[in-house]
Amino acid sequence: MSTLSTLKLVTSKKHQTVAPIVLRRNKLCAKLDEQLALCEAQKTGNTYAPKRLKTFVNKQTGERMTAEVAKRIKEWFWVSHTTGKINLAVKYGAKTLPLNKKGANAIELNNGDELISTLKSLKMMVANGELDDAMNEVSTATRQAFNK
């Protein structure tokens, strides 16, 4: 009991919930990581196909089975047919984030190296909270669409 008496004891409660904006930032950062890995794999000539577990019911036996399948990742970037440059749109769920108040929805880039560095800087911007307003706007619009 003498060791316990030497410690500073306090009454504290652990918070179980995390702020919604922190969850949104983490979700977008994870998706940016996937896009970054996809770009780097394409740069080296490899394919990027992360695995995920899929549960299904076997029709013959009726039992539930779990299989590891490749996760499909859609590219957020494309080559513009008019300028020949790479355009990058930032997605939050199925929606494209507005990047400024004028309604710009894509970033124009010259090459793949610039694409990779832009994805890295976007990840830092999300972690610092610079895209919070855009995420809130898209999130609110999605919630209101369900209330119709």
Buried (B, 14 or more C-beta within 10 A) or exposed (E): EEEEEEEEEEEEEEEEEEEEEEEBBEBBBEBBEBBBBBBBEBEEEEEBEEEEEEEEEEEEEEEEEEEEEEEEBEEBBEEEEEEEEBBBBBBBBEBBBBBEEEEEBBBEBEEBEBBBEBBEEBBEBBBEEEBBEBBBBBBEEEEEEEEE
